[in-house]
Amino acid sequence: MNQNRIPTNYGALSTLITVFFFWGFVAAGNGIFIPFCKSHFQLNQFQSQLIDTSYYGAYFYGSLILYFFSQASGVDLLNRIGYKRGIIIGLIISLIGAVSLAFVSTYEGATFGLVLAAFFIVALGFSLQQTAAQPFAIALGDPATGSHRLNMAGGINSFGTLLGPLIVSIVLFGSVSGEEREPTLGNIKLLWLILGGLFAFVAVFFLFSKKLPKLNIEEHIEKSKKASVSLLLIAIPTAILLFFNNIFTDAQRPYMVGATLAVTLLILFISMSMAKKNKQGWGAMQYPQLVLGMVAIFVYVGVEVTIQSNMGALLKTDEFGAMDEKFISPFISLYWGSLMIGRWTGAISVFDLKKSTRQILTVVVPVVAFVIILLVNIARGNDVSNLYVYIIWVAVLIAGIFFGQEKPVKTLLTLSILAAAAMLIGMFTTGMMATFAFISGGLFCSIMWPCIFSLAVAGLGKYTSEGSAFLIMMILGGAIIPPMQGALADTPIGIHASYFVAVACFLYLAWHAVQTRNVLKKQGLDFDQQIGGGH
């Protein structure tokens, strides 16, 4: 036993992981809030997806602001103010957004634009919280067990994603006892006041808690002027999509969103090509595996979000049962619960267990997680009898994990192919078979993040921290890909066929696995290191 191992500060960790719950709860709750806003504000499918653009766009711009401050001053802003204080400031920003949403929900002249602005503020606070909380969690103990703490926090985040759709549905449409009410924007006021109160309580608790140490992590900031230019260029079309999309007609919007996507990807691939010729000034982006990873994170987050964000509209079609908004929460909850199933299963590999024990748990954990999803839905008062058959898809995930052998390239390639196949099944069938095929995308997405991330930062050395920050920025995919699918759904293509966007995303991720393996192989790097957990 290593006598010098730093013990984990579990008191501080238990306090810190509360913010991880908030991120999951709000992000997953959007799956119910989006179709409600579409009906309430009489939006088309593209406009309804702007909730995702506002939410995930705030993550990108929040990270970008921190990055540019560090580049300009040569000082890490979070290191200057302290990670604990950074989380508190982030909670205060989210509190302002929550109070704004509560106010907007009771304002007679409330517009969808005001809702988007308030969501942007909430997520801007989340961006600061996430940037500070993840390294904070790693620092609350031995660095060698940092991944264990992140996986514990990730488990809490996943539980938030499971509860989010169910609680938002209760607030909008009725209580657990089954007393239904007419959904109005005012119904959401209480939820956001409660969340705002929780943000305030946790901020005050953090401020006076002696369990949470004041933490500063000294890091050298290296100038990356060329990378900064690329990121700034990416921010411009995204800003047009977020703030000026109303200047385009419905017919123009698919082209506008497509152009935003194309420009973003083009800038990244051109940057990679230029960095190969001259590495100076590119920082972490001089490594092709990092830029490929940025594109992959962009695509991965985009497809993870778009599957469920557009599902509300899909389930309202005749081919899928013409469901009312109040009846879709079990399916949105099952989607996010699917991510929980995979992430809990992926977390097994980070613990020092015998191979036989890991294999047993790889079967047991996803089944237990699925039962928890059913029990939570039963507590909500939902009929779960039609969800039992989904265990077949859980079995497919288990088989895929065994086949991947905990190797990032093989796992990513396997799950991407399975996900693309599931999306095709969903596209060429209807009813529950198609619904569960689309929902299974959550299972296959669940452990892609650590695969992509570990491959992207392999061999970066002193640029690992900067590379990680660039990867986090690419959560931007959640702001662009969902409205692109929404814009296509508003055309004669329709909502069902628009899921070819998800097929294309998963096929790209399969190509990415092969391409990154080749890049790392040329550099003599090990691309088969063990993986585990989720984001």
C-alpha positions in Angstrom: 0.0 0.0 0.0 1.3 3.5 -0.9 1.6 5.3 2.5 2.0 8.6 0.6 -1.3 8.5 -1.2 -3.4 11.6 -0.6 -6.8 10.6 1.0 -9.9 11.8 -0.8 -11.7 14.7 0.8 -15.2 13.1 0.7 -16.8 15.9 2.7 -15.8 18.4 0.1 -16.6 16.0 -2.8 -20.1 15.4 -1.5 -20.7 19.2 -1.5 -19.1 19.7 -4.9 -21.1 17.1 -6.8 -24.4 18.9 -6.2 -23.6 21.2 -9.2 -23.1 18.1 -11.4 -26.8 17.2 -10.6 -28.0 20.7 -11.8 -26.3 20.4 -15.2 -27.9 17.1 -15.9 -31.3 18.0 -14.6 -31.7 21.2 -16.7 -30.1 19.7 -19.9 -32.5 16.7 -19.9 -35.5 18.7 -18.9 -35.2 20.6 -22.1 -36.5 17.5 -23.9 -39.9 18.2 -22.4 -39.6 22.0 -22.4 -38.9 22.1 -26.2 -42.1 20.6 -27.5 -44.1 22.6 -24.9 -42.5 25.9 -26.1 -43.2 24.8 -29.7 -46.9 24.6 -28.9 -47.1 27.6 -26.6 -45.2 30.0 -28.8 -46.5 28.4 -32.1 -43.0 27.8 -33.3 -41.7 25.6 -36.2 -39.3 22.8 -35.5 -36.2 24.9 -36.2 -37.3 27.6 -33.9 -38.0 25.2 -31.1 -34.4 23.8 -31.3 -33.0 27.3 -30.6 -33.4 26.4 -26.9 -30.5 24.0 -27.5 -28.6 26.7 -29.4 -29.0 29.1 -26.5 -28.1 26.5 -23.9 -25.1 24.8 -25.5 -24.0 28.1 -27.2 -23.6 29.6 -23.8 -21.2 26.8 -22.9 -19.0 27.6 -25.9 -19.0 31.4 -25.4 -18.4 31.0 -21.6 -15.3 28.8 -22.3 -14.2 31.1 -25.1 -14.3 34.2 -22.8 -12.2 32.4 -20.2 -9.7 31.3 -22.9 -9.3 34.7 -24.5 -8.8 36.3 -21.0 -6.1 33.9 -20.3 -4.4 34.4 -23.7 -4.6 38.2 -23.3 -3.4 38.4 -19.7 -1.1 35.4 -19.6 -2.9 34.4 -16.3 -5.6 31.7 -15.8 -8.6 33.6 -14.7 -9.9 30.7 -12.6 -6.5 30.3 -11.0 -6.5 34.0 -10.1 -10.0 34.1 -8.4 -9.8 30.5 -7.1 -11.8 27.4 -8.3 -14.1 27.6 -5.3 -15.0 31.3 -5.9 -15.3 30.5 -9.6 -18.1 27.9 -8.8 -19.8 30.4 -6.5 -19.8 33.1 -9.3 -21.1 30.5 -11.7 -24.0 29.7 -9.3 -24.8 33.4 -9.0 -25.0 33.8 -12.8 -27.2 30.7 -13.0 -29.4 32.2 -10.2 -29.9 35.4 -12.2 -30.9 33.2 -15.2 -33.3 31.2 -13.1 -35.0 34.2 -11.6 -35.2 35.7 -15.1 -37.0 32.6 -16.4 -39.4 32.7 -13.4 -40.1 36.3 -14.2 -40.6 35.7 -17.9 -42.9 32.8 -17.2 -45.4 35.2 -15.5 -44.9 38.2 -17.8 -47.9 38.6 -20.1 -45.8 40.0 -22.9 -43.2 37.2 -22.7 -41.6 36.2 -26.0 -39.6 33.2 -27.0 -36.6 35.5 -27.3 -36.8 36.3 -23.6 -36.9 32.6 -22.7 -33.8 32.0 -24.8 -32.0 34.9 -23.2 -32.7 33.6 -19.7 -31.7 30.1 -20.7 -28.4 31.5 -22.1 -27.7 33.1 -18.7 -28.4 29.9 -16.8 -26.0 27.9 -19.1 -23.4 30.7 -19.0 -23.2 30.1 -15.2 -23.1 26.3 -15.8 -20.1 26.9 -18.2 -18.1 28.6 -15.4 -19.2 25.9 -12.8 -18.1 23.1 -15.1 -14.8 24.6 -16.0 -14.0 25.0 -12.3 -15.6 21.9 -10.8 -13.9 19.2 -12.9 -10.3 20.1 -12.0 -11.5 20.8 -8.5 -12.9 17.2 -8.2 -9.6 15.8 -9.4 -7.7 17.9 -6.9 -9.7 16.7 -3.9 -7.5 13.7 -3.4 -4.8 11.6 -5.0 -4.4 12.5 -8.7 -4.2 8.7 -9.5 -7.8 8.4 -8.3 -9.1 11.5 -10.0 -11.0 9.6 -12.6 -12.9 7.8 -9.8 -14.1 11.1 -8.4 -15.1 12.3 -11.8 -17.1 9.1 -12.4 -18.8 9.5 -9.1 -19.8 13.0 -10.0 -20.8 11.8 -13.5 -23.1 9.3 -11.9 -24.9 12.1 -10.0 -25.1 14.1 -13.2 -26.7 11.1 -15.0 -29.2 10.8 -12.1 -30.1 14.4 -12.7 -30.7 13.7 -16.4 -33.1 10.8 -15.4 -35.1 13.0 -13.1 -35.2 16.2 -15.2 -37.8 15.1 -17.9 -40.1 13.6 -15.2 -40.1 16.6 -12.9 -40.5 19.1 -15.7 -43.4 17.0 -17.0 -45.0 17.0 -13.5 -44.6 20.8 -13.2 -46.1 21.5 -16.7 -48.8 18.9 -17.0 -49.8 17.7 -13.5 -48.9 16.0 -10.2 -47.8 12.5 -9.4 -51.3 11.8 -8.2 -52.5 12.2 -11.8 -54.3 15.5 -11.4 -53.8 17.0 -14.8 -53.8 20.7 -15.6 -53.6 22.9 -18.7 -49.9 23.5 -19.5 -48.9 27.1 -19.4 -45.7 29.0 -19.2 -46.7 30.1 -15.7 -46.6 26.5 -14.5 -42.8 26.6 -14.9 -42.4 29.6 -12.5 -42.3 27.5 -9.4 -39.7 25.1 -10.8 -37.3 27.9 -11.7 -37.9 29.6 -8.4 -37.0 26.4 -6.6 -33.9 25.9 -8.8 -32.9 29.5 -8.2 -33.3 29.0 -4.5 -31.1 25.9 -4.7 -28.5 27.8 -6.7 -28.4 30.5 -4.0 -28.4 27.9 -1.1 -25.4 26.0 -2.7 -23.5 29.2 -3.4 -23.9 30.4 0.2 -23.0 26.9 1.4 -19.9 26.8 -0.7 -19.0 30.3 0.5 -19.0 29.3 4.2 -18.2 25.6 3.9 -15.0 24.7 5.6 -15.1 21.3 3.8 -14.3 23.0 0.5 -10.7 24.2 0.4 -9.6 27.3 -1.4 -7.8 25.8 -4.4 -5.5 27.3 -7.0 -3.8 25.2 -9.6 -0.7 26.9 -11.1 -0.5 26.5 -14.9 1.6 28.3 -17.4 -0.4 30.0 -20.2 1.3 29.7 -23.6 0.2 32.0 -26.4 -1.6 30.3 -29.2 -2.4 33.2 -31.5 -3.3 31.1 -34.6 -5.6 28.8 -32.6 -7.3 31.9 -31.1 -8.0 33.2 -34.6 -9.6 29.9 -35.6 -11.8 29.9 -32.5 -12.9 33.5 -33.1 -13.8 32.7 -36.7 -16.0 29.7 -35.4 -17.7 32.1 -33.0 -18.9 34.4 -35.7 -21.4 32.1 -37.7 -22.5 30.7 -34.3 -23.4 34.2 -33.1 -25.4 34.8 -36.3 -27.3 31.5 -35.7 -27.9 32.4 -32.0 -28.7 36.1 -32.2 -29.7 37.0 -35.8 -31.5 33.9 -37.1 -34.8 35.9 -37.4 -33.5 37.8 -40.4 -33.7 34.6 -42.4 -36.9 33.2 -43.9 -38.1 29.6 -43.2 -36.8 28.6 -46.7 -33.4 30.1 -46.0 -32.8 28.7 -42.5 -31.8 25.1 -43.5 -29.1 26.7 -45.7 -28.1 29.1 -42.9 -27.7 26.3 -40.3 -25.9 24.1 -42.9 -23.5 27.0 -43.7 -22.8 27.4 -40.0 -22.0 23.8 -39.6 -19.9 23.7 -42.8 -17.9 26.8 -41.8 -17.2 25.4 -38.3 -15.9 22.1 -39.6 -14.0 23.7 -42.5 -12.2 26.0 -40.1 -11.1 23.1 -37.9 -9.9 21.0 -40.8 -8.0 23.9 -42.4 -6.4 24.7 -39.1 -5.2 21.1 -38.8 -3.7 21.3 -42.3 -2.0 24.6 -41.6 -0.6 23.3 -38.3 1.0 20.4 -40.1 3.0 22.8 -42.2 4.0 25.2 -39.3 3.3 24.3 -35.7 4.3 27.6 -34.3 1.4 29.6 -32.8 -1.1 26.7 -32.8 -0.6 25.5 -29.3 -2.5 22.2 -28.7 -4.0 22.4 -32.2 -0.7 21.5 -33.7 -1.6 17.9 -32.9 -3.9 16.4 -35.5 -5.4 14.0 -33.0 -6.6 17.0 -30.9 -8.3 18.7 -33.9 -9.9 15.5 -35.0 -11.1 15.1 -31.4 -12.6 18.6 -31.4 -14.6 17.7 -34.5 -15.6 14.4 -33.0 -16.8 16.0 -29.7 -18.7 18.5 -31.7 -20.5 15.7 -33.7 -20.9 13.5 -30.6 -22.6 16.2 -28.4 -24.7 17.3 -31.4 -26.1 13.9 -32.1 -26.6 13.1 -28.4 -28.7 16.2 -28.1 -30.5 16.2 -31.4 -31.9 12.7 -31.0 -34.0 13.6 -27.9 -34.6 17.3 -28.7 -36.4 16.4 -31.9 -38.1 13.3 -30.4 -41.0 15.3 -29.0 -42.1 16.3 -32.5 -41.5 12.8 -33.8 -43.7 11.2 -31.2 -46.5 13.6 -32.1 -46.8 12.2 -35.6 -49.5 9.7 -36.5 -46.8 7.0 -37.3 -45.5 7.2 -33.7 -48.9 7.3 -31.9 -49.7 11.0 -32.1 -48.7 11.5 -28.5 -49.6 14.6 -26.5 -46.7 16.5 -24.8 -47.8 15.2 -21.4 -47.2 11.6 -22.4 -43.7 11.8 -23.8 -41.7 12.1 -20.6 -41.2 8.4 -20.1 -39.5 8.2 -23.5 -37.3 11.3 -22.9 -36.5 10.0 -19.4 -35.6 6.6 -20.9 -33.3 8.2 -23.4 -31.3 10.1 -20.8 -31.6 7.1 -18.5 -29.9 5.1 -21.3 -26.9 7.5 -21.0 -26.9 6.7 -17.3 -26.9 3.0 -18.0 -23.8 3.2 -20.2 -21.9 5.6 -18.0 -22.5 3.6 -14.9 -21.3 0.5 -16.8 -18.3 2.3 -18.2 -17.3 3.5 -14.7 -16.6 -0.1 -13.7 -13.3 -0.2 -15.6 -11.7 2.6 -13.5 -11.8 0.5 -10.4 -9.1 -2.1 -9.5 -11.2 -5.2 -9.9 -10.5 -8.7 -11.1 -11.3 -9.4 -14.7 -14.1 -11.9 -13.8 -15.6 -9.3 -11.4 -15.6 -6.6 -14.0 -17.3 -9.0 -16.5 -20.0 -9.9 -14.0 -20.6 -6.2 -13.2 -20.7 -5.3 -16.9 -23.9 -7.4 -17.1 -25.4 -6.6 -13.7 -24.9 -2.8 -13.6 -26.8 -2.0 -16.8 -29.7 -4.2 -15.7 -29.8 -2.6 -12.3 -29.7 0.9 -13.9 -32.6 -0.1 -16.2 -34.6 -1.3 -13.2 -34.0 2.1 -11.5 -35.3 3.9 -14.6 -38.5 1.8 -14.5 -38.9 2.4 -10.7 -38.5 6.2 -11.1 -41.1 6.2 -13.9 -43.5 4.1 -11.8 -43.0 6.6 -8.9 -44.0 9.4 -11.4 -47.2 7.4 -12.1 -46.2 6.4 -15.6 -47.2 3.1 -17.2 -43.9 1.3 -17.9 -45.2 -2.0 -19.3 -44.3 -0.9 -22.9 -40.7 -0.1 -21.8 -39.8 -3.7 -20.8 -38.8 -4.7 -24.3 -36.1 -2.1 -24.3 -34.0 -4.6 -22.3 -33.1 -6.1 -25.7 -31.3 -2.9 -26.6 -29.5 -2.9 -23.2 -28.3 -6.4 -24.1 -26.9 -5.1 -27.4 -25.0 -2.4 -25.5 -23.5 -5.0 -23.2 -22.4 -7.1 -26.2 -20.8 -4.0 -27.7 -18.9 -3.2 -24.6 -17.5 -6.8 -24.3 -16.6 -6.7 -28.0 -14.8 -3.3 -27.5 -12.6 -4.9 -24.8 -12.2 -1.5 -23.0 -10.1 -0.2 -25.9 -11.0 3.3 -27.0 -10.6 2.9 -30.8 -12.4 -0.5 -30.9 -15.1 0.6 -28.5 -15.8 3.9 -30.3 -15.9 2.1 -33.7 -18.2 -0.7 -32.4 -20.7 1.7 -30.7 -20.7 4.1 -33.7 -21.6 1.3 -36.1 -24.3 -0.1 -33.7 -25.7 3.4 -33.3 -25.8 4.1 -37.0 -27.6 0.7 -37.5 -30.1 1.6 -34.8 -30.8 5.0 -36.4 -31.4 3.2 -39.8 -33.8 0.8 -38.1 -35.6 3.8 -36.6 -35.8 5.5 -40.0 -37.2 2.5 -41.9 -39.8 1.4 -39.2 -42.5 3.2 -37.2 -44.2 2.9 -33.8 -42.5 1.5 -30.8 -39.8 -0.4 -32.7 -38.6 2.8 -34.3 -39.0 4.8 -31.0 -36.8 2.4 -29.1 -34.3 2.2 -31.9 -33.9 6.0 -31.8 -33.8 6.0 -27.9 -31.0 3.4 -28.0 -28.8 6.1 -29.4 -28.5 7.2 -25.8 -27.0 3.8 -24.9 -24.4 3.9 -27.6 -23.5 7.5 -27.0 -23.0 6.9 -23.3 -19.4 5.9 -23.3 -18.2 7.6 -26.4 -17.0 10.7 -24.6 -14.1 9.1 -22.7 -13.1 7.2 -25.9 -12.9 10.4 -28.0 -11.3 12.5 -25.2 -8.6 10.0 -24.3 -7.6 9.6 -28.0 -7.6 13.4 -28.6 -5.3 14.3 -25.7 -2.9 11.3 -26.2 0.7 12.6 -26.6 -0.2 16.3 -26.0 2.2 16.6 -23.0 2.3 20.2 -21.7 -0.6 21.1 -24.0 -3.0 18.6 -22.4 -4.8 21.3 -20.3 -5.2 23.6 -23.2 -6.3 20.7 -25.4 -8.9 19.7 -22.9 -10.3 23.2 -22.8 -10.6 23.2 -26.6 -12.5 19.9 -26.5 -14.9 21.3 -23.9 -15.6 24.2 -26.2 -16.8 21.8 -28.9 -19.9 21.1 -26.8 -20.9 23.8 -29.3 -22.2 20.9 -31.5 -25.3 20.7 -29.3 -26.1 24.3 -30.4 -25.8 23.7 -34.1 -26.8 20.1 -35.1 -30.3 20.1 -33.4 -31.5 23.2 -35.2 -30.1 21.8 -38.4 -32.2 18.7 -38.0 -35.1 20.9 -37.0 -34.8 23.1 -40.1 -34.8 19.9 -42.3 -37.9 18.7 -40.4 -39.7 21.9 -41.5 -39.1 21.0 -45.1 -40.9 18.3 -47.1 -38.2 15.9 -45.7 -40.2 15.7 -42.5 -39.3 14.9 -38.9 -38.9 11.2 -39.4 -36.6 11.3 -42.3 -34.6 14.1 -40.7 -33.0 11.5 -38.5 -30.6 10.8 -41.3 -28.6 13.6 -39.6 -28.1 11.2 -36.7 -27.0 8.4 -39.1 -24.5 10.7 -40.7 -23.1 11.8 -37.3 -22.5 8.2 -36.2 -20.9 7.2 -39.5 -18.5 10.1 -39.1 -17.6 9.0 -35.6 -16.9 5.5 -36.9 -14.6 7.1 -39.5 -13.0 9.2 -36.8 -12.1 6.1 -34.7 -10.2 4.6 -37.7 -8.6 7.9 -38.7 -7.4 8.7 -35.2 -5.9 5.3 -34.8 -3.8 5.8 -37.9 -2.7 9.3 -36.7 -1.6 8.0 -33.3 0.0 4.9 -34.9 2.2 7.2 -37.0 3.3 9.0 -33.8 4.1 5.7 -32.1 1.4 6.3 -29.4 -0.6 3.6 -27.6 -4.2 4.0 -28.8 -5.5 1.0 -26.8 -5.2 2.3 -23.3 -8.1 1.3 -21.0 -11.1 3.6 -20.8 -13.8 4.2 -18.4 -16.6 6.5 -17.3 -18.3 9.4 -19.1 -18.6 13.1 -19.1 
